[in-house]
Amino acid sequence: MMKDVEVSYAFTVSPEEIERHLTPRSIVEYQGTFEVRAVEETADGWEITVESERMGPDSRSVLEFTETESGYAYEQTDGGVFESLRTEITIDDDGEAIDADEDRDEYTWVTAQSSFSFGGTFRFIKDWFGASPRKKELERLFLNLANDLESASEFEDGRSET
């Protein structure tokens, strides 16, 4: 049985703006756990070789990305610390207003759903302990995306004034 983690974030920009910033490479980089070692485009999507120096040599793995109708999905296919990892990131342009900001009609919601298992002996315990760090990685993905979107907006605003 795999452990499931889900995080959603409401953005005040268009889905197209999010899509410009959200790429397979940026998804890995925004999470902040792994460094991208190589990106290879394949017939079905992208294979990204990643590694984390703080996790040691066993962390080197390949993430296989595919583009979906509403975002991206990726799986760990070779190596790595997980026995199984699958994550789907969806962009929903039918976002509803949040109670705290009723003046705004629409939001673009981005959701990351991740299922994983470390496998092996005591799988249940390792997966349970791994849920919190995995959730933090997904939250970091959205915070870094939001920072990039804000920086791009400030840059565009500044450029239009000159």
N, C-alpha and C positions, 0 to 999 in steps of 0.2 A: 504494500500500500504506500502511496506517495503522499507527501505533505504538500498542501496547497496554500499559497499566499497570494493576496490580491491587494493592489493599491490603485486608487484613482485620483486624478488631479484635474481641476477645472482651470482652463486657460482662457484668457480674454482676447485671444487672437484667432484668426481663421484656421481651419484645418490645413489649408495650403501652406500657411506660414509654418505650422508645426512640421509638416511633411518636408519642407526645405531644410529643416534643422535635424530631423530625426532620420538617421541613416543607420545601417547595420554597424558601422564603425563607431558612430557617436553613441549609439545605445550602449555599447561595451564601455566606451570611455566615460560616459556620464555616470555609470554605476560605480566607477572608481575602484573596483576590486582587482581587475585584470588590466595588464598592459597589452595592447595590440601588437603582435609580432609580425603578422602578415595578413593581407586581405587578398583573396583570390575570387574572382567572379567565375561562377559556374553556369551551366545550362539552366539550373533550377534556382539560382540565387547567388549566395556568397558563402565562402568558407573563410572563417576568421580564426587564425591561430592566436591564442591568448596565453598569458602566463602571469603569475603573481610571484614576485621575488620573496615576499614575506611568507607565502604559503609553501615555498620550496619547489624542488624540481617536479614533484608529483602534480603540481597545479597546471602544468602545460596541457592544453587541450584544444580541440577544434570545435568551434560553434558553427553550426550550419544554419544559415538564415534563408528564409523564403519571404517573399512579399505576399501578403494576403490582401483580400478585398478592402480591408480597413486598417492596414498597418503592416506589422511584421510578426513572424514567429521564428523562434530558433530553438535548436536542440544541441546538447553536447553530444558529439558523435565519436570522439576519439580522445582517450586520456582523461585527465582531470580528476577532481576530488569527488564528483558525484557518480553514483552508479547510473543515475538517470536524471536529466534536467530538460524541461521543456517550458518555454516562456512565450506568451503571446501578448503583443502590444497592439491595442486597438485605438483608433481615433474616431470619436463619435461627434459628428457635427450637429446633432440634434439635442445639444445640451440644454437643460432647463436652468432657470435662474436659481441662485442659491438664496436662502432666506435672508442671510446677512446683507445681501446686495440686491434688493428687489428692483432697483432702478435699471438694472442690466437685464435685457431680455434673453440673451443667448450666451452660452459658453461652449467651448470645445472641450469635451471630456476626453482624457486619455487614460486608459486603463491597462495595467500590466498584471497578468495572471501567470503565476509560475507554479509548476508542479515539480517536485524534486524528491530524490531519496539518496542518502549516502550509502545505503545498502549495508550488507555485512551483519556481523554480530551486533546486537543492540541497536538495530536500525531505527526502531521506534524512538528511542531516547535521543540518538544523534539527530534524527530528523526534527524532533521536537525542539531541541536546542538550536538547530540550524534555522528555524523559522524566523526568529527575530533578526539575525544578521541578513537573511535573504530579503526580508521586508525593508530593512534599512537601505539595502542596495537599490531596491526599486524606488524608494522615496528619494534617494540621492539622484537617481536617474531623472526624476521629475524636477527636482530643485535645480540641478545643473542645466536642464533644458530651459527652465523658466529664466535662469540667469542669462543664458545665451540669447533667448528671445528678447529680453529686456535690453541687453547690450546691442543687439542688432537694431532694435527700435531707436535707441539713443543715437546710434551711428547714423541711421537713415534720417532722423530728425535733424541732426547736426549738419549732415551733408546737404539737406534741402535748403538750409538757411544761407548757404554760401553761394 
